[in-house]
Amino acid sequence: MDRHTDEPTAAALDAIEAEWPLIDAELSLLDAEIRALYTDGGPSPLDQRRIRRAEQRVMRRAAMLGSPVTPTRLAA
């Protein structure tokens, strides 16, 4: 019997659900970095603060999952 399917398995869905807080935090970090890159005149102090907060959130979520993550700082 062919068990090939395009649908994710229950185990894969459970893994995604368990990792979702980290995925969401990484998406927020990416959004903050993109905003800073497209800001005329360079990132503002608010952009820099937004990136720092997003980085901290990624680090907290990664620590909760026991996952080593080092975000790359785009705006200094």
N, C-alpha and C positions, 0 to 999 in steps of 0.2 A: 504494500500500500504506500502510495506517495504522500509523504507528510509535508511536502514543500508548500508553503503558503506565504502570502505577502503580509499577513497579519502578524504583529508582534506577539510573542508568547507572554503568558501571565508572569513568568519570571522576569522577562525584559521590562514589562510595564511596572512591576514592583521595584526593580532597580532604578528606573527613571524617577518613580515617585519618591524613593528614598534620597536620591541625589538632587531632586528639584530645588530645594533651598539654595544649594551651591550654584546650580545652573542659573537660577534667577538672579543671584548676587553677581555672577559673572556677566550676565546680560546688562545689569545696571552699571557695572564698571565700564563695559564697552560703550554704552550709551553716553556716559559722562566723558569718556576719552574722545569719542567722536564729536561731541558738542565742543570740547576744548579745541580740537583740531580745526574746526570750522568757524571759530570765533575770530572776527576781524581784530587785528592788533594783538593777537595771542590770548592765551587763557587769562581770564580775570581771577581775582582772589576767590570769588564765588565758585568759579570753575575748578580751581585748585582744591578748594575745600570739598566740593562735590566728589572729586576723584579720590581724595584721601578717605572720605567716609565710605565710598564704594569699595575701596581697597580693604579697609578694615572689615567691612561686612563679608567680603570674600574670604578673608583670613579666618574670621570667626566661624563661618559656615564650613570651611575646609577642615578646621580643627575639630569641629563637631563630628565630621565624618572620618577623621583620622587621615586626611588626604593632604600631602604636602603641596602647597600652592604658593608661588611667588609672583604676584602681579607685577607687570612692567609699568613703570611710571612714565607716561608720555609728557606730562606737563610738570615742570619743576617749580 
